[in-house]
Amino acid sequence: MERDLAQDEKREFRRVNVELKGSYRVLEKERSEGCAEIQNLSHSGLMFIASSVLIRGDAIEMTVYFDEYEIPFSAKVVWLEKLYGSLPEENKYGVKYTRISPLEQSHLALIISSHLKSE
């Protein structure tokens, strides 16, 4: 496991649990793209599950799908955790947004606020 557990205590923004679909493409790697099952998100990053192998520090372009919205942004993999026993083999990834437009940030805020109300 390459996750820095102390990072959980350092989070600036609260994460909300979600069940959203997404897609990603790793920059600087050929044919490295895939689908993502987004498990939680915040104003600064998110966590997703995927079967591809990414490494800490990978720069990715990602899109989150929510209702009629497609929310694109750039991010960096900051932690990863192998999910043992999953078939096909999957990993959890924590990413931090590195570039997101104000409009897309407002779409994420809409998702976050709607999930906070339902908790």
N, C-alpha and C positions, 0 to 999 in steps of 0.2 A: 504494500500500500504506500502510495506516495503522497497521501493527503496530510497536510499540516493541521492536526486536530485543534491546535491553539487558534487557528484562523477563525473557527466558529465563534470564539469569544470576541474576536476583533471586528466582526462585521459591523459596518456602519448602518446598513439597512436590513430590516427584517425580511426574511424569506417567507414566501407563501407557497403552500402546496398546491400544485396544479397537475392536470393531466392534459398536456398539449402535444401536438405533433410539431416537428421541426425538421429542417434539413441543414446540412453543413457541407462546406468544401474547405479542405485544408489548403492554404496558400503554400506555394513553393513545393508541392508534391503532386505528381501526376496521378490522375485517377484515384484520388483520395477524397471521396465524398460519400455521404450516406444519409440515412434517416435517423432522427433523434426522437426519443420519448422524453419530453421535458417533464421533470418531476417537481421542481420548485424554481421560483425566480424572485428577483428583487430589483431595485432600481440600479444596482451595480453589477449584477451577474445572475447566472442561473446554473442549475445542475440538470444534466441529461444522461440518459442511458443509450448506448449504441454498441453495435457489434464490431465496429472498426477499431483499429488500434491507433490511438493518438498518444502523443507524448507531452509532458509538461513543457510549456513554452510554445507549442504549436500555435501559429496565427491562423484563425479560421474566419470565413464568411459564413454567417448563419442566418436562417429565416425561421421565425416562429409563426405558426398559423393559428389564428384565433378568430372564430366566426368568419366574417368576410375580409378580415385583415391579414395581410402578409407583412410581417415586421422584420425587415432586414437590418443587420448590423455586423460590425467586425468585433471579434473577441480573441482572447488568448486563453489557452488551457492553463489553469493554475494548480489544479490537483486532479488526480485520478485514482480510482479504486477498482480492482478486479472483482467481479461478481462471481464467486466460485459456485459451481453447480448449475449455472445457467446454460441452457442449450437453445440456440447457438450461444457460444461464449460471448458474454457482454461485459462492458465496463461502465462505471459511473465516471462522469467528467464534470468538474467545476470550472466554469469559465467566467472571466471578467470582461465586461464590455470595454472595447478600446476606441470604438467610433460608432456613434449612434446619433441620428438626427433628432432635433427637438420634437418633430412630429412623431417619429417612431418611439421616442421616450414617452410621449403622452399616451400612445397606444398601450405601452407596457404599464403605465400608471393606471389606465382603465382596467386592465386585467387584474392588477394587484388590488385595487380598491374593491373590485367586485368579489374577489376571493376573500378579502378581509371581512367584508360584510357577512359572508356566509359561514364564517368560523364561529 
